[in-house]
Amino acid sequence: MAKFKTEDLIAELKQDVQHIIEAAEHIKNSDKNKLVYQLNKEKWSVVQILEHLNAYGRYYLPAIEKAIDEDNGPRNAWFESGFWGNYFTKSMKPTNVHEIKNKMKAMKAYSFPNSLNVDTVLKEFVEQQHKLSSLLDKAKSRNLNAIRVPITITSLVKLKLGDTFRFLIAHEQRHMIQARNTLKAVGITTDKFPVILQVVPQ
């Protein structure tokens, strides 16, 4: 199972979140009309992609904060991924910055119509990323193995805090690649779109 030095894992995840914030700034400076354009009825617009991520953030960010605040245990210098946490992260995380190979169907509750306010969606998305970064800072003094966070599908399944961060950020990276590809398809320059991916350890 994947094993990480806690401070190194958090530093890497914070860097990943920073890249996502920079990518969001790139999107904010793009033509808003193109951000709501759907290539076809089966594909989401960029704003639909970001709202999908916002919906996950509305669940996971409070759940993570609650779990961290309720923990009084000692910090652990090492984090060892759980079976399901590592599996979910590896299945979600893109393997390169060009395409998403293992396509997945989003749950209906996390799919949204293309009638969203671009500014509202972008504002919330950037705020969520800064919140996620601050939660990673709080987690530096916690035991990433001992703290557990329930997943969206059922509260009966809980992931280790370290895996929750890894999965959530991999999910965001996945959809930021989708957003980057959509921007490119509608004619927006993406040469400097700052999404950098790490290879998931085996």
C-alpha positions as CSV (number, residue, x, y, z in Angstrom):
1,M,0.0,0.0,0.0
2,A,1.2,3.6,-0.7
3,K,3.1,5.1,2.2
4,F,4.1,8.8,2.6
5,K,5.9,11.0,4.9
6,T,3.1,13.2,6.3
7,E,4.8,16.6,5.7
8,D,5.8,15.6,2.2
9,L,2.3,14.4,1.3
10,I,0.7,17.6,2.6
11,A,3.2,19.8,0.8
12,E,2.5,18.0,-2.5
13,L,-1.2,18.2,-2.1
14,K,-1.0,21.9,-1.3
15,Q,1.0,22.4,-4.5
16,D,-1.7,20.6,-6.4
17,V,-4.3,22.8,-4.9
18,Q,-2.3,25.9,-5.8
19,H,-2.1,24.7,-9.4
20,I,-5.9,24.3,-9.4
21,I,-6.3,27.9,-8.1
22,E,-4.1,29.2,-10.9
23,A,-6.1,27.2,-13.4
24,A,-9.3,28.8,-12.0
25,E,-7.7,32.2,-12.5
26,H,-7.0,31.3,-16.1
27,I,-10.7,30.4,-16.5
28,K,-11.8,33.6,-14.9
29,N,-10.0,35.6,-17.5
30,S,-11.6,33.7,-20.4
31,D,-14.6,34.7,-22.5
32,K,-17.7,34.0,-20.3
33,N,-19.8,33.1,-23.3
34,K,-17.4,30.2,-24.1
35,L,-17.5,29.0,-20.4
36,V,-21.2,28.1,-20.8
37,Y,-20.9,26.6,-24.3
38,Q,-21.6,22.8,-24.5
39,L,-19.8,21.0,-27.3
40,N,-22.8,18.6,-27.5
41,K,-25.7,17.6,-25.2
42,E,-23.6,14.8,-23.7
43,K,-20.7,17.1,-22.6
44,W,-20.6,19.6,-19.8
45,S,-19.7,23.2,-20.3
46,V,-16.8,24.6,-18.2
47,V,-19.2,26.2,-15.7
48,Q,-21.0,22.9,-15.3
49,I,-17.7,21.1,-14.6
50,L,-16.8,23.7,-11.9
51,E,-20.3,23.5,-10.3
52,H,-19.9,19.7,-10.1
53,L,-16.7,20.2,-8.2
54,N,-18.4,22.8,-6.0
55,A,-21.1,20.3,-5.1
56,Y,-18.4,17.9,-3.8
57,G,-16.7,20.6,-2.0
58,R,-19.9,21.6,-0.2
59,Y,-20.0,18.1,1.3
60,Y,-16.3,17.2,1.8
61,L,-14.9,20.5,3.1
62,P,-17.2,20.7,6.2
63,A,-16.9,17.0,6.7
64,I,-13.1,17.3,6.7
65,E,-13.1,20.3,9.0
66,K,-15.5,18.6,11.5
67,A,-13.3,15.5,11.6
68,I,-10.1,17.5,12.1
69,D,-11.7,19.7,14.9
70,E,-13.0,16.6,16.7
71,D,-9.6,14.9,16.8
72,N,-7.3,15.3,19.8
73,G,-4.9,12.5,19.0
74,P,-1.1,12.9,18.4
75,R,0.4,13.6,15.0
76,N,1.9,10.7,13.0
77,A,5.0,11.3,11.0
78,W,3.9,8.8,8.3
79,F,0.7,8.2,6.4
80,E,-0.2,4.8,5.0
81,S,-3.0,4.7,2.5
82,G,-6.0,2.4,3.1
83,F,-7.0,-0.1,0.5
84,W,-10.2,1.7,-0.6
85,G,-8.7,5.1,-0.3
86,N,-5.8,4.2,-2.5
87,Y,-8.1,2.4,-5.0
88,F,-10.5,5.4,-5.3
89,T,-7.6,7.8,-5.7
90,K,-5.9,5.8,-8.4
91,S,-9.1,5.2,-10.3
92,M,-9.9,9.0,-10.2
93,K,-6.5,10.5,-10.8
94,P,-5.6,11.3,-14.5
95,T,-2.4,9.7,-15.8
96,N,-1.5,12.6,-18.0
97,V,-2.5,16.2,-18.7
98,H,-4.0,15.5,-22.1
99,E,-6.9,13.1,-21.6
100,I,-9.1,11.2,-19.2
101,K,-9.0,7.5,-20.1
102,N,-11.3,5.8,-17.6
103,K,-14.6,7.7,-18.1
104,M,-17.1,7.7,-15.3
105,K,-20.8,8.6,-15.1
106,A,-21.6,11.4,-12.5
107,M,-24.4,10.8,-10.1
108,K,-27.6,12.8,-10.9
109,A,-27.2,14.9,-7.7
110,Y,-23.8,16.1,-8.9
111,S,-24.9,17.0,-12.4
112,F,-26.2,20.5,-13.2
113,P,-28.1,22.3,-15.9
114,N,-26.3,24.8,-18.1
115,S,-28.1,27.8,-16.6
116,L,-25.6,28.7,-13.9
117,N,-24.2,32.1,-13.1
118,V,-20.5,32.0,-14.2
119,D,-19.3,34.6,-11.7
120,T,-21.1,32.9,-8.8
121,V,-19.7,29.5,-9.7
122,L,-16.2,30.7,-10.1
123,K,-16.2,32.7,-6.9
124,E,-17.3,29.7,-4.9
125,F,-14.8,27.4,-6.6
126,V,-11.9,29.7,-5.8
127,E,-13.1,30.1,-2.2
128,Q,-13.3,26.4,-1.8
129,Q,-9.8,25.9,-3.0
130,H,-8.4,28.3,-0.5
131,K,-10.5,26.6,2.2
132,L,-9.0,23.2,1.1
133,S,-5.5,24.6,1.3
134,S,-6.2,25.9,4.8
135,L,-7.5,22.5,5.9
136,L,-4.3,20.9,4.6
137,D,-2.4,23.3,6.9
138,K,-4.6,22.3,9.9
139,A,-3.9,18.6,9.0
140,K,-0.2,19.1,9.5
141,S,-0.6,18.6,13.2
142,R,-3.0,15.7,13.0
143,N,-2.9,12.0,12.5
144,L,-3.9,11.4,8.8
145,N,-4.3,7.7,9.5
146,A,-6.6,7.9,12.6
147,I,-9.0,10.6,11.5
148,R,-11.8,9.2,9.2
149,V,-14.2,11.1,6.9
150,P,-17.5,9.5,5.6
151,I,-17.8,9.4,1.8
152,T,-20.7,11.0,-0.1
153,I,-22.4,7.8,-1.1
154,T,-22.8,6.4,2.5
155,S,-21.7,7.4,6.0
156,L,-21.0,3.7,6.6
157,V,-17.8,4.0,4.6
158,K,-15.1,6.2,5.9
159,L,-11.7,7.0,4.4
160,K,-8.6,8.0,6.3
161,L,-8.1,11.8,6.3
162,G,-5.0,11.5,4.1
163,D,-6.9,9.4,1.6
164,T,-9.8,11.9,1.7
165,F,-7.5,14.7,0.7
166,R,-5.8,12.6,-2.0
167,F,-9.1,11.4,-3.5
168,L,-10.8,14.9,-3.4
169,I,-7.8,16.6,-5.1
170,A,-7.4,13.8,-7.7
171,H,-11.1,14.3,-8.5
172,E,-10.5,18.0,-9.0
173,Q,-7.5,17.4,-11.2
174,R,-9.5,15.0,-13.3
175,H,-12.2,17.6,-14.0
176,M,-9.7,20.4,-14.5
177,I,-8.2,18.4,-17.3
178,Q,-11.8,18.1,-18.6
179,A,-12.2,21.8,-18.3
180,R,-8.9,22.5,-20.0
181,N,-9.9,20.3,-22.9
182,T,-13.2,22.0,-23.2
183,L,-11.6,25.4,-23.2
184,K,-9.3,24.3,-26.0
185,A,-12.2,22.9,-28.0
186,V,-14.1,26.2,-27.9
187,G,-11.0,28.2,-29.0
188,I,-9.5,29.4,-25.8
189,T,-5.7,29.2,-25.5
190,T,-4.6,26.7,-22.9
191,D,-0.9,26.5,-23.4
192,K,-0.2,27.9,-19.9
193,F,-3.1,26.2,-18.1
194,P,-1.3,25.2,-14.9
195,V,-2.4,21.7,-14.1
196,I,0.5,19.5,-13.1
197,L,0.0,15.9,-12.2
198,Q,1.9,13.5,-10.0
199,V,2.1,9.7,-10.7
200,V,0.2,7.9,-8.0
201,P,2.6,5.5,-6.1
202,Q,1.9,1.8,-6.5
